[in-house]
Amino acid sequence: MCGIAGSYGKNREHIHVALDHIHHRGPDGHAVVNLDKGCLGHTRLAIVDVEGGDQPIQDSSESRWLICNGEIYNHPDLRLQHTSYPFRTQSDSEDILAVYAKHGTDSPRYLEGMYAFAIASQDGLFLARDPLGIKPLYYGSDGRNLYFASEIKALQDFVPQVEEFPPGYWYTNKQGFVQYYDVRSVIQDRSDAGESAIAPADIRKQLQQSVYTHLMSDVPLGVFLSGGLDSSVIAAIVTQELSDVHSFSVGMDNSHDLANAREVARYLGTKHHEYIFTTQEMIDVLPDVIYYLESFDPALVRSAVANYLLARLASQYVKVVLSGEGADELFSGYSYLQQFETAHALHHELIEITAELHNRNLQRLDRMTMAHGIEGRVPFLDRQFVEFSFEVPVERKFSSAESIEKWMLRKAFEDVLPAPVVWRSKQKFAEGAGSAHVFQHIADSEITDEQFLRDRHHIFHETGHRVRSKEELYYYRIFRRFFNTSAVPLVGFSRSL
């Protein structure tokens, strides 16, 4: 896991500045290589091949250079498939060069994992981002040079308009952007229940396989554990495979998450760590949260505050954490989804919110973990598991008869976790941590109705964005301390406040 920045063109002077802005993403190393047409920069968080995996990596022909942010989970299989390639390291990132040497621009189709990478050669520049956008990538041009980097803050000072590099695309300076994966088109209409052959045991087997591939690491690994279904399922699978697993939970005093996580940790036998935070501490860390998060979406910021403190706690013990992100999108976990009256409508809503994860919950997890120099992994969002999960009829994801969300996921793990955990109702992260309404109350007390209407009108006139609440305005004011108005269109907004 790392931060990357680079340029294509004659100007190289900004890349050191860009890397300085994202040094938190890779505290273990820092390197820049200058090329004939631009340069590549990398700041490293060492996870696989700690001693030998420094980047940029040059291929065996010495004609290409690679920088990558992410993990290639089919790394062992790729090594077996490319035995003729003279690997120089044990790094999973180097596999990309071997695949590219054989398949060229088609190489992303052969990679399983989360990634944003660049390959530079005499032929030009090749960029790619993983199918769901688990890892971030942004780009922009000053009219003569193309720049790219892992975060907005790395580019905004010298690029007039930063753009998000779309998930499931690759780019070359000759061909432009080409889509190689679209979750909306790959997942065909499977909204009719029919006689599905998928059983809970199949879900369990598929998710176990995903988790096992996500355990690849040469450094200590742990799990985020809120005590809810999703994180508990991931923790249960990890403890079946590993011993001495560290688990982490945060919340306000007497919050549901702290109590529930203790219960699950005792049951699974993890080495559990928790942190109790206060309202004042939330206020104190909020500017840092928004700076790293690069968003002012209320739902995202609320959960990011707790996530920031959670990542800070975990960073004291491990460098990799597994998270339950994605389960709600795949298995209909949000309460608002109950309003959809037909299976067809719900099915397509689940596809949409899964496709939108890249600048919502995945952005939160990436930014909050990387702010503390640790790597967050999401086994639920393994590409193969995502596609498999949409074969499960939506009627079996939400049981209207029992009024319970994620029904089939619960059934798949009802014998490996205590019943109160398996059948516990869904709570959003901020709700479970007890911090959901803190900033709403602060915003309501500090921002008058007149100020809200005035600022709302001004922001809309300036950016085209219509602020939806005083809480959002409260976050927006902090956001603007760090980001200019050109960053506003990059903010993704949750479907509910």
Secondary structure, 3 states (H helix, E strand, C coil): CEEEEEEECCCCCCHHHHHHHCHHHCCCEEEEEEECCEEEEEEECCCCCCCCCCCCEECCCCCEEEEEEEEECCHHHHHHHCCCCCCCCCCCCHHHHHHHHHHHHHHHHHCCEEEEEEEEECCEEEEEECCCCCCCCEEEECCCCEEEECCHHHCCCCCCCCEECCCCEEEECCCEEEECCCHHHHCCCCCCCCCCCCCHHHHHHHHHHHHHHCCCCCCCEEEECCCCHHHHHHHHHHHHHCCCCEEEEEEECCCHHHHHHHHHHHHHCCEEEEEEECHHHHHHHHHHHHHHHCCCCHHHHHHHHHHHHHHHHHCCCCCEEECCCCHHHHHCCCHHHHHCCCHHHHHHHHHHHHHCHHHCHHHHHHHHHHCCCCEEECHHHCHHHHHHHCCCCHHHCCECCCCECCHHHHHHCCCCCCHHHHCCCCCCHHHHHCCCCHHHHHHHHHCCHHHHHHHHHHHHHHHCCCCCCHHHHHHHHHHHHHCCHHHHHHCCCCCCC
